[in-house]
Amino acid sequence: MICTMARSEKEAERSLRKLVKMLKGGGILILGKSEIKIVNVVAAVNLGGSVDLLELYESERDMRGRIVYEPEQFPGLIYRMDSPKAVFLIFSSGKLVCTGAKKEQDVYDAVRKLHGSLEEQNLIFYE
């Protein structure tokens, strides 16, 4: 089962428990206690500045395999972070999508780490 639009892990769990209760109340047979396990957290983020994707790609040559940028195919840069484990779709507008994290806190940590790295390398520009 997939739960979308939840703003937190707790909200997702609450919504799924409510759904299971509704299904049981509607006559759907559910054996045993339902287990809710979050396996993928997705977040949309606005970093508040524009990102030089070509410069980011060029500056990370040692990360080939973890970073992909083919602007003719897709307008965003794909970055696979090892720790915490997450995948980013980064756009030049400074907006990004973070997916693949197992916990909400991993998203916060990964975005903070990425944002800090972009600032440290002067690859994000604020107007």
C-alpha positions as CSV (number, residue, x, y, z in Angstrom):
1,M,0.0,0.0,0.0
2,I,1.3,3.5,-0.8
3,C,0.4,6.6,1.2
4,T,1.0,9.9,-0.5
5,M,0.8,13.5,0.6
6,A,1.5,12.8,4.3
7,R,3.7,15.5,5.9
8,S,5.4,13.2,8.3
9,E,6.0,9.6,9.2
10,K,3.5,9.9,12.0
11,E,0.8,11.3,9.7
12,A,1.4,8.5,7.2
13,E,1.0,5.8,10.0
14,R,-2.1,7.5,11.4
15,S,-3.7,7.6,7.9
16,L,-2.8,4.0,7.1
17,R,-4.2,2.8,10.5
18,K,-7.4,4.7,9.8
19,L,-7.7,3.1,6.4
20,V,-7.2,-0.4,7.8
21,K,-9.9,0.3,10.3
22,M,-12.2,1.5,7.6
23,L,-11.5,-1.6,5.5
24,K,-12.2,-3.9,8.4
25,G,-15.4,-1.9,9.1
26,G,-16.4,-2.3,5.5
27,G,-16.2,-6.1,5.7
28,I,-12.8,-6.7,4.3
29,L,-11.2,-9.6,6.1
30,I,-7.7,-8.7,7.5
31,L,-6.1,-11.5,9.4
32,G,-3.7,-10.6,12.3
33,K,-2.4,-7.3,13.2
34,S,-1.4,-5.0,10.3
35,E,2.2,-4.0,10.1
36,I,3.1,-0.6,8.9
37,K,6.6,-0.2,7.6
38,I,7.9,2.9,5.9
39,V,10.3,1.9,3.1
40,N,10.6,5.1,1.1
41,V,10.3,8.8,2.1
42,V,10.0,11.3,-0.7
43,A,10.3,15.0,-0.2
44,A,10.2,18.1,-2.4
45,V,12.6,20.9,-1.4
46,N,13.4,24.5,-2.4
47,L,16.9,25.5,-1.6
48,G,16.2,29.1,-2.1
49,G,18.8,29.8,-4.8
50,S,19.8,28.6,-8.2
51,V,22.3,25.8,-8.7
52,D,25.0,25.6,-11.4
53,L,24.4,22.0,-12.5
54,L,27.1,21.8,-15.1
55,E,29.7,23.1,-12.7
56,L,28.4,20.7,-10.0
57,Y,28.7,17.8,-12.5
58,E,32.2,18.9,-13.6
59,S,33.4,19.4,-10.0
60,E,32.4,15.9,-9.0
61,R,34.3,13.8,-11.6
62,D,35.4,11.3,-8.9
63,M,31.7,10.6,-8.2
64,R,30.9,9.1,-11.6
65,G,28.3,6.4,-11.1
66,R,26.7,8.3,-8.3
67,I,26.1,11.5,-10.3
68,V,24.5,11.7,-13.7
69,Y,23.7,14.8,-15.7
70,E,22.5,14.6,-19.3
71,P,20.6,17.8,-19.9
72,E,19.5,16.7,-23.4
73,Q,17.7,13.8,-21.8
74,F,16.5,15.2,-18.5
75,P,16.8,18.8,-17.1
76,G,17.9,17.7,-13.7
77,L,21.1,16.3,-12.2
78,I,20.7,12.9,-10.5
79,Y,22.9,12.4,-7.4
80,R,23.0,9.2,-5.3
81,M,24.2,10.0,-1.8
82,D,25.8,7.2,0.2
83,S,25.3,8.4,3.7
84,P,22.6,9.0,4.6
85,K,21.3,6.9,1.7
86,A,19.1,9.1,-0.6
87,V,18.7,10.0,-4.3
88,F,18.3,13.6,-5.4
89,L,16.9,15.0,-8.6
90,I,18.4,18.5,-8.5
91,F,17.2,21.3,-10.8
92,S,19.0,24.5,-11.7
93,S,16.1,26.5,-10.1
94,G,17.3,25.2,-6.7
95,K,14.4,22.9,-6.4
96,L,15.0,19.2,-5.8
97,V,13.3,15.9,-5.0
98,C,14.8,13.6,-2.4
99,T,13.7,10.0,-2.6
100,G,14.9,6.6,-1.3
101,A,15.4,7.6,2.3
102,K,14.1,5.1,4.9
103,K,13.3,7.7,7.6
104,E,12.1,11.3,7.7
105,Q,15.3,12.3,9.6
106,D,17.4,10.8,6.8
107,V,15.8,13.3,4.4
108,Y,16.6,16.2,6.7
109,D,20.2,15.1,7.2
110,A,20.7,14.4,3.5
111,V,19.3,17.8,2.4
112,R,21.4,19.6,5.0
113,K,24.5,17.8,3.9
114,L,23.8,18.5,0.2
115,H,23.0,22.1,0.8
116,G,26.1,22.6,2.9
117,S,28.3,21.0,0.2
118,L,26.7,23.3,-2.5
119,E,27.4,26.4,-0.5
120,E,31.0,25.2,0.4
121,Q,31.7,24.8,-3.3
122,N,30.0,28.1,-4.3
123,L,27.6,26.2,-6.6
124,I,24.4,27.7,-5.2
125,F,23.6,31.4,-5.9
126,Y,21.1,33.5,-4.0
127,E,19.5,36.6,-5.6
